[in-house]
């Protein structure tokens, strides 16, 4: 009986360890931050109507593209964690001096995964992402060259974001975050519809503003750690006031893009009005961060702005598809 209890205890401990490790891998891949993956909803809403033209090949392509997107982004953020752990910036930003940051979100800093495990995870998810995107292209109803080039470029550049060429260490972090959103919208749209759309490009840029606008608030909070390792975010390069002006300009530019698209006919005339709730919440985010001085709460508001914005983009595409708001 004692031997049986001992064996049962070993099995329980092993199961617990496996579950703990899976949670650590999920944290390494930032699976709780699903905001990047909402791009597929924008694309789906743009190609779903009329339903008679929505083919099984299109549905299969979108599913494969989404799964590949999840894998590629998990690889990207895992490699980002490896670099942040190696240069010490994550240890500084998630250390005891910053109690607002949850150390468990950085498994290498918390010691729940080794660097080798993180690298193996990153390369495995990168290979899976490449295979899934190749499958999406293979079944896609259309294969415009520009969509193929954008997808391939995003794959290569994502893996170089903080690793290899370390693009985010060369001063292009903010631009990359917007470009990421753009490609995640326009590339699968091209594979589904077979043509370029100025309206979808505008939506892609607005979608990219989501990751950008919680990224710049994170950078504001992490400014000392980034400066220490020479990571040239705008927050690290300019003064506190300069950073506030920069983020204020970005907030205004987001609204002005929608306004310009409506004014020029790239988007329906009502598009800027539809997006006003997201614009108002974006203004509240800025006030929270730079008037009230609560940067981390402002960062959390950024997620709400992005999710609301995605819902409004989906609604815009449904209205266009049904002709309900001509």
N, C-alpha and C positions, 0 to 999 in steps of 0.2 A: 504493500500500500504506500509506503514511504517513497519507494522508487517511482511509483506511478504519479504521486503528487509532485515529485521533483521534476519529472518529465513534462507534466502539465504546466508547471511553473515556467520551465524553459520555453515552451511553446507560446505561452502568454507574453513573456518578455520579448520574444522574437517578433510576435505580431505587433506588440506595442512599439517596438523599435522601428519596424517597417512602416507603421502608420505615421510615426513621428518623422521619419525620413521623407515620406511622400509629402507631408505638409511642408517640410523644408524645401523640397523641390518646387512645390506650388508657389511658395513665397519667393524663391529664386526667380521663377518665371513670371512673377507678379500677376498670377491668374486672377487675383481679386480686382485688379484694375482692368476692367473689361472694356473701357471706353474706346480703345483703339478698334475694337472688333465691331463697334456699332456702325462702322462705315458700310458694311454689307446691307444694313437695313435701308440706308439711303439709296444704294444702288438697286436693291430689290424694288423699292417703291417707284423708282424711275423706269424700270423695265417691265413691271408686272402688268400694267394696263396698256392696251386691252388684253385681257386674260387669254383670248384666243391665239395671240401671238407669243405667249409665254410657253416655251417648249420644255420638255423634260431635259434636253441638253443644256438649256440655260440654267435650269434649277440645279442640275448636277455640277455644272461649272461653278456656280456661286457657292455651293457647299464645299467643294474642293478648294476654292480660292480662300474661303473663310478659314478652313482647317489649316491650310498652308500659312495663312496670315498669323494665326495663333502660334504656330511653331516658329516662324521666323522672328516674331516679336519676342517670344520667350528666349530664343537664342540671343537676340540683341541685348535684352536687359540682363541676362545671365553674364554675358561677356562684360557688360558695363559694371556689374558687381565685382567681377574678377579684377578689373582694372582699378576700381575704387578701393578694393581691399589691398591691392598691391601698393598703391601710391599713398595709402593712409587717409584719403579724403573721407571714405565712408566711416572709418574708425573715428575721425574727428567729428563728423556730422551726426553720427548716431551714438556718440559717447555719453558719459554721465553728465557732461556739461549742457546737454540738450535733452532734457527729460520729455520734450514733446514728441520726439521721434522714437518709434518702436523698434528696438534693436532686432527683434525677431524677424522683421521684414528684410534684414540683411543677414542671411544664414551664415555667410563667411565671417562677419563681425561677431555674430552670436556664437559661432563655433559649432553650429548644428550640421554644417557640411564642410568638407575639405575643399581646397582649391582644385584638386584633381577631379573630385566629384562634380564640381561646378563646371569645369571645362568639358568633361565628358557629356554632361547634360546639354551644354550649349551646342556642341558639335552634333550630337544626336538629333536635337530638335532642328538644327539648321539643315541637316540632310533630309529629315522628314519634310520640312517646309519646301525644300527644292523639289522633292518628289511630288508633293501634293500640288504645287503650282504647275509643274510639268503636266500632271494629270488634268488640271483645270484647262490648260491651253489645248491639250489633246482633244477634249470633249467640247470645247467652246464652239458655239455656232459661227463665230467670226474670229479672225486672227489678224487684225490690223497691225502693221509693223510697229507703229508708235506704242501700242498697248504692250506688245511683247518686249520692246526695248525698256519701257518704264518698269515693267515687272522685274526683268532681269537686273536692271540698275538698282532698283530698291533692294533686291536680295543682296547684291554685292555691297552696297553702301551701308545697309543695316548692320552687317557683320563688322564693318570698319568704323562704326559710330564711336565706340570707345575702346576698341581693340584693333590691333594691326596698325592701320593708318591713323587711328584715333582722331577722327574728324571733329568730334566735340571738343578736343583739346587744341584745335586750330582756329577756333573762333566762329564756327559755323553751326553751333548747336541749335540756336533759335530758328535759323533758316531750315535746318534739317527737319525739325518737328513739324513745320508747316508743310514741307515737301512730302513728308511721310503721309500726312492726311490727304493731300492732293492725289497721290498715286493710289492710295487705298480706295479712293472713290472712282477716279477716271479710268484706271486700268481695267478693273472688272467690268465697268460700264462699257468700255470699248470691246471687250471680249463678248459681251452679251448683245450689244446693239450694233456693233460694227462701224460706228462713226463717232466723230468728236462732237461734243456739245459744250458750247460756251456756258450755258446755265449749269451744267454739271461741274465744269471747272470752277465756277464761282462757289458752288456747294462744296467742292473739294477743299478750296482754300478756307472757307468758313469752318469746315470740319477740322482742318489742320490747326486752326486757331484754338481749338479745344485743348489738345495736348500742349500747345505752346503756352496757353494762358494759365495752366496749372504748373507748367514747367518753369516759367519765369518767376513765379512766386516761390517755388522750391529753391531756385537759384538765389533768390533774395535771402532766404533763410540760411542757405549753405554758403554764403559768400566768403566767410573766413576760411573754411576748409578748401574751397575751390581756389582761392588766392594762394593758399599755402602750397598747393601742388601745381600751380600754374595753369589751371583750367580756365581759359579766358571767356567765361560767360559775360554778358553785358553787365550783370550785377557786380562781377568781380573787377571789371575794367573801369567802371565809372564811379562817380560819387553816389552817395545815397539819394541825393536829390536828382541827379542825372538818371538813376535807375527808375525813380518814381515817374519822371517825365517820359522815359522810354516806354514804360508799361502803360501810362496814360495814353500815349500816342497809339500804341497797339490797340487799346480798348476802343479808341475813336475810329481807328482804321477799319476795324471789324464792322462797325456800323456803316461807315462810309462806303465800304465795298458793296454791301447790300443795296445801299441807296443809289450808288452809281449804276449797278446792274439793272435796277428797276428803271432809272432815268434813261438809260441808253437802249432799253428793249432787250438786253441779254437775258434778263429775268422778267417775269410778269410785273406789271405796274404795282401790284399789291404785295409783292414779295417783301419789300422793306417794312411794310406795315405788319405783315405776318411775323417777322423776326423781332419786332419791338420788345416782346417780353424777355427774350434772351439779352437784348441790348440793355434793358433796364437792370437786369440781374448782373450783367457785366459791370455796369456803373457802381452797383452796390458792392461788388467784389473789390473794386478799386478803393472805395471809401473805407471799407473794412480794413484793407491792408495798409493804406498809406495816410489815411486821415485818423483812423482809430488805432493804427499801429499793430493790428493783430494779423500778421502775415500768414500764420498757419491756418487760421480760420478762413482767411481770404482764399488760400489754396484750396481748402475743402469746398468753398463756394464755387470755385472754378469747375469742379466736377459736376455740380448741379447745373451750371450754365451750359456746359457741353452737352449733357444729357437732354436738357430742354431744347437746345439748339438742334440736336439730331431729331427729336420728335417733330419740331417745326419744319425741318427739311423734308422729312418723310411726308408730313401733311401737305407741303407745297407740291411734292411730286404726285401725290394722289389727286390733288385738285387739278393739276395740269393733265394728268392721265384721264380723268373723268370729264374734263372740260367744264367742271362745275364753277370755275372762277376764271372766265375768259377775259 
